[in-house]
Amino acid sequence: MEFSWSIPTIASIQRTNFGLVIVAAAILDLFASTPAAVGCLLGGAVVIANLWILSALGGLLLAASRAGVSGAAAKLGALAIPLKLFIIIGIVYLVFSRARIDGMGFGFGVLTQMAAIIIETGRASLRGAG
């Protein structure tokens, strides 16, 4: 079997990630606890929103570079990506410091994105080889 390392789409990763978050939350609710399941849903929502925002910002930066935008607008656009990361880290910190979120569940929710990326990369590669 030959692989042709194709790249998955952001939409396919997001769909798979959503499904994995739901399945992981159901498993945690069944075998661990409801707070772990809620934490999983929250962690999954954070990484899904993060990837969506990153994708939107990347699209805006590419559109600006195609249009020949330079100067302050281009610098501000490039600064938006790391700024987004700090904002999300701050929001997650506030959620953990103000609410009782299960850290293990949250971690499982966050890890679903890595699993979704691996699954979708495998699917895209198998489609490309066929």
PASEBA-1860 file (N, C-alpha, C; in nm, 3 decimals):
! residues 130
1> MEFSWSIP> 0.085/-0.117/0.000/0.000/0.000/0.000/0.089/0.123/0.000 ~ 0.061/0.216/-0.089/0.140/0.337/-0.101/0.060/0.456/-0.051 ~ 0.123/0.539/0.029/0.057/0.658/0.082/0.100/0.780/0.002 ~ 0.008/0.871/-0.020/0.040/0.995/-0.091/0.006/1.113/-0.003 ~ 0.060/1.131/0.105/0.037/1.230/0.209/-0.039/1.353/0.163 ~ -0.167/1.336/0.145/-0.256/1.448/0.113/-0.290/1.522/0.242 ~ -0.332/1.646/0.225/-0.362/1.730/0.341/-0.513/1.735/0.362 ~ -0.559/1.710/0.484/-0.704/1.718/0.509/-0.750/1.863/0.514
9> TIASIQRT> -0.879/1.884/0.496/-0.935/2.019/0.506/-0.963/2.053/0.653 ~ -0.966/2.180/0.681/-1.000/2.227/0.816/-1.141/2.181/0.851 ~ -1.233/2.187/0.755/-1.372/2.148/0.780/-1.381/2.000/0.818 ~ -1.303/1.915/0.750/-1.309/1.773/0.783/-1.250/1.747/0.922 ~ -1.146/1.818/0.957/-1.089/1.805/1.091/-1.191/1.850/1.196 ~ -1.258/1.960/1.170/-1.356/2.012/1.266/-1.474/1.915/1.284 ~ -1.522/1.858/1.173/-1.633/1.762/1.183/-1.592/1.639/1.264 ~ -1.474/1.585/1.233/-1.426/1.469/1.307/-1.404/1.503/1.453
17> NFGLVIVA> -1.349/1.621/1.479/-1.324/1.664/1.616/-1.455/1.675/1.693 ~ -1.557/1.731/1.631/-1.687/1.744/1.697/-1.740/1.606/1.737 ~ -1.733/1.512/1.644/-1.779/1.377/1.675/-1.700/1.312/1.786 ~ -1.567/1.330/1.783/-1.482/1.272/1.888/-1.512/1.333/2.024 ~ -1.539/1.463/2.028/-1.571/1.529/2.155/-1.701/1.472/2.212 ~ -1.801/1.455/2.128/-1.929/1.401/2.175/-1.910/1.258/2.228 ~ -1.837/1.175/2.153/-1.815/1.037/2.195/-1.733/1.033/2.325 ~ -1.627/1.114/2.331/-1.543/1.115/2.452/-1.622/1.163/2.573
25> AAILDLFA> -1.705/1.266/2.554/-1.787/1.316/2.666/-1.886/1.210/2.713 ~ -1.946/1.138/2.619/-2.041/1.032/2.657/-1.970/0.921/2.734 ~ -1.851/0.885/2.689/-1.774/0.781/2.759/-1.734/0.827/2.898 ~ -1.689/0.952/2.909/-1.653/1.005/3.041/-1.774/1.012/3.133 ~ -1.889/1.052/3.078/-2.010/1.059/3.160/-2.049/0.920/3.208 ~ -2.031/0.821/3.124/-2.069/0.684/3.159/-1.971/0.621/3.258 ~ -1.841/0.640/3.236/-1.741/0.570/3.316/-1.669/0.655/3.421 ~ -1.671/0.785/3.408/-1.602/0.870/3.506/-1.704/0.952/3.584
33> STPAAVGC> -1.740/1.069/3.532/-1.836/1.154/3.602/-1.893/1.257/3.505 ~ -2.003/1.316/3.545/-2.063/1.422/3.464/-1.973/1.545/3.457 ~ -1.907/1.588/3.569/-1.815/1.701/3.556/-1.701/1.675/3.458 ~ -1.653/1.551/3.451/-1.548/1.518/3.353/-1.603/1.531/3.211 ~ -1.727/1.489/3.190/-1.789/1.501/3.058/-1.808/1.647/3.019 ~ -1.850/1.729/3.114/-1.867/1.873/3.088/-1.732/1.936/3.057 ~ -1.629/1.898/3.133/-1.494/1.948/3.105/-1.448/1.909/2.967 ~ -1.480/1.787/2.925/-1.445/1.740/2.791/-1.514/1.824/2.685
41> LLGGAVVI> -1.642/1.850/2.704/-1.717/1.933/2.609/-1.657/2.073/2.601 ~ -1.618/2.128/2.716/-1.558/2.262/2.718/-1.422/2.263/2.649 ~ -1.338/2.162/2.680/-1.207/2.154/2.615/-1.219/2.138/2.465 ~ -1.314/2.054/2.423/-1.337/2.037/2.280/-1.385/2.165/2.214 ~ -1.475/2.236/2.282/-1.525/2.363/2.227/-1.413/2.465/2.212 ~ -1.321/2.468/2.308/-1.210/2.563/2.302/-1.121/2.535/2.181 ~ -1.084/2.407/2.159/-0.994/2.379/2.046/-1.065/2.392/1.912 ~ -1.194/2.360/1.908/-1.269/2.379/1.783/-1.278/2.528/1.750
49> ANLWILSA> -1.310/2.610/1.850/-1.316/2.755/1.828/-1.179/2.811/1.792 ~ -1.076/2.763/1.858/-0.940/2.809/1.831/-0.900/2.781/1.685 ~ -0.927/2.660/1.637/-0.891/2.626/1.499/-0.974/2.706/1.400 ~ -1.102/2.728/1.432/-1.186/2.807/1.344/-1.135/2.950/1.334 ~ -1.101/3.010/1.447/-1.048/3.148/1.447/-0.915/3.153/1.375 ~ -0.828/3.056/1.400/-0.698/3.052/1.332/-0.716/3.041/1.182 ~ -0.809/2.958/1.139/-0.837/2.942/0.997/-0.888/3.073/0.936 ~ -0.978/3.140/1.007/-1.032/3.267/0.958/-0.922/3.373/0.949
57> LGGLLLAA> -0.838/3.382/1.052/-0.729/3.480/1.050/-0.629/3.449/0.938 ~ -0.599/3.321/0.921/-0.508/3.282/0.812/-0.565/3.318/0.676 ~ -0.694/3.296/0.658/-0.759/3.333/0.533/-0.754/3.483/0.509 ~ -0.776/3.561/0.615/-0.768/3.707/0.602/-0.627/3.752/0.568 ~ -0.527/3.690/0.630/-0.388/3.726/0.600/-0.352/3.692/0.456 ~ -0.396/3.577/0.409/-0.370/3.539/0.270/-0.440/3.634/0.173 ~ -0.564/3.669/0.203/-0.637/3.762/0.116/-0.569/3.899/0.114 ~ -0.521/3.943/0.230/-0.452/4.073/0.236/-0.322/4.069/0.159
65> SRAGVSGA> -0.250/3.958/0.166/-0.123/3.950/0.093/-0.148/3.943/-0.058 ~ -0.256/3.876/-0.100/-0.290/3.872/-0.243/-0.330/4.010/-0.294 ~ -0.395/4.088/-0.209/-0.440/4.221/-0.248/-0.327/4.324/-0.241 ~ -0.213/4.283/-0.191/-0.099/4.374/-0.184/-0.102/4.467/-0.066 ~ -0.175/4.434/0.038/-0.181/4.518/0.158/-0.046/4.512/0.228 ~ 0.007/4.626/0.262/0.135/4.629/0.333/0.128/4.734/0.443 ~ 0.235/4.746/0.516/0.242/4.847/0.620/0.177/4.801/0.749 ~ 0.109/4.895/0.814/0.052/4.871/0.946/-0.057/4.764/0.944
73> AAKLGALA> -0.137/4.761/0.839/-0.245/4.662/0.832/-0.189/4.520/0.827 ~ -0.084/4.499/0.750/-0.023/4.366/0.739/0.041/4.326/0.872 ~ 0.108/4.420/0.937/0.170/4.391/1.067/0.065/4.360/1.172 ~ -0.045/4.434/1.171/-0.152/4.409/1.266/-0.215/4.272/1.240 ~ -0.230/4.236/1.114/-0.284/4.105/1.080/-0.194/3.992/1.126 ~ -0.063/4.010/1.109/0.031/3.907/1.154/0.036/3.900/1.306 ~ 0.013/4.010/1.373/0.011/4.013/1.519/-0.116/3.949/1.576 ~ -0.221/3.942/1.496/-0.350/3.889/1.544/-0.340/3.742/1.583
81> IPLKLFII> -0.257/3.664/1.514/-0.250/3.520/1.544/-0.193/3.493/1.683 ~ -0.075/3.548/1.719/-0.030/3.523/1.857/-0.119/3.591/1.962 ~ -0.179/3.704/1.926/-0.269/3.771/2.019/-0.390/3.683/2.048 ~ -0.441/3.614/1.946/-0.552/3.521/1.963/-0.515/3.412/2.063 ~ -0.392/3.363/2.054/-0.347/3.259/2.147/-0.347/3.309/2.290 ~ -0.299/3.429/2.313/-0.299/3.486/2.448/-0.441/3.508/2.500 ~ -0.531/3.549/2.414/-0.670/3.570/2.454/-0.733/3.437/2.495 ~ -0.710/3.333/2.416/-0.767/3.203/2.449/-0.708/3.148/2.578
89> IGIVYLVF> -0.577/3.163/2.596/-0.514/3.119/2.721/-0.575/3.194/2.840 ~ -0.597/3.323/2.823/-0.658/3.403/2.929/-0.800/3.358/2.961 ~ -0.878/3.329/2.858/-1.015/3.283/2.880/-1.015/3.148/2.952 ~ -0.927/3.057/2.909/-0.919/2.926/2.975/-0.877/2.942/3.120 ~ -0.781/3.030/3.146/-0.738/3.056/3.284/-0.856/3.108/3.368 ~ -0.930/3.204/3.313/-1.043/3.258/3.387/-1.150/3.152/3.414 ~ -1.174/3.067/3.316/-1.273/2.961/3.336/-1.229/2.867/3.448 ~ -1.100/2.828/3.445/-1.051/2.737/3.549/-1.045/2.803/3.686
97> SRARIDGM> -1.013/2.931/3.690/-1.001/2.997/3.820/-1.137/3.035/3.879 ~ -1.238/3.055/3.795/-1.369/3.099/3.844/-1.471/2.985/3.856 ~ -1.458/2.885/3.774/-1.556/2.775/3.774/-1.486/2.644/3.810 ~ -1.562/2.550/3.853/-1.506/2.419/3.888/-1.513/2.328/3.766 ~ -1.409/2.337/3.685/-1.401/2.256/3.564/-1.308/2.139/3.590 ~ -1.350/2.021/3.550/-1.269/1.901/3.567/-1.152/1.906/3.468 ~ -1.030/1.912/3.521/-0.911/1.923/3.438/-0.887/1.801/3.351 ~ -0.913/1.682/3.403/-0.894/1.562/3.324/-0.989/1.561/3.204
105> GFGFGVLT> -1.115/1.594/3.227/-1.211/1.600/3.119/-1.174/1.705/3.016 ~ -1.132/1.821/3.065/-1.090/1.929/2.976/-0.973/1.882/2.889 ~ -0.878/1.815/2.951/-0.763/1.763/2.876/-0.804/1.664/2.769 ~ -0.898/1.574/2.802/-0.948/1.481/2.700/-1.014/1.555/2.586 ~ -1.089/1.658/2.617/-1.153/1.738/2.512/-1.053/1.805/2.422 ~ -0.946/1.857/2.480/-0.841/1.921/2.401/-0.769/1.819/2.313 ~ -0.744/1.701/2.367/-0.672/1.599/2.292/-0.752/1.541/2.175 ~ -0.883/1.561/2.175/-0.961/1.511/2.062/-0.919/1.576/1.931
113> QMAAIIIE> -0.869/1.699/1.938/-0.827/1.765/1.814/-0.706/1.696/1.753 ~ -0.611/1.656/1.835/-0.495/1.585/1.782/-0.539/1.454/1.719 ~ -0.631/1.384/1.784/-0.684/1.259/1.728/-0.755/1.287/1.595 ~ -0.833/1.394/1.589/-0.904/1.428/1.465/-0.807/1.460/1.352 ~ -0.699/1.530/1.383/-0.599/1.562/1.281/-0.534/1.435/1.228 ~ -0.500/1.344/1.319/-0.438/1.218/1.277/-0.536/1.136/1.193 ~ -0.661/1.126/1.237/-0.761/1.050/1.162/-0.783/1.109/1.024 ~ -0.800/1.239/1.016/-0.827/1.302/0.887/-0.705/1.302/0.794
121> TGRASLRG> -0.585/1.310/0.850/-0.465/1.298/0.766/-0.457/1.159/0.706 ~ -0.488/1.058/0.787/-0.491/0.921/0.735/-0.596/0.905/0.627 ~ -0.715/0.958/0.650/-0.822/0.949/0.549/-0.782/1.019/0.420 ~ -0.727/1.139/0.431/-0.688/1.213/0.311/-0.578/1.140/0.235 ~ -0.486/1.079/0.308/-0.377/1.005/0.244/-0.430/0.881/0.173 ~ -0.526/0.813/0.234/-0.583/0.694/0.171/-0.665/0.733/0.047 ~ -0.735/0.845/0.052/-0.810/0.894/-0.065/-0.714/0.930/-0.178 ~ -0.601/0.991/-0.141/-0.504/1.032/-0.243/-0.435/0.915/-0.309
129> AG> -0.422/0.803/-0.236/-0.353/0.685/-0.289/-0.445/0.604/-0.379 ~ -0.576/0.621/-0.366/-0.672/0.538/-0.438/-0.711/0.592/-0.565
END
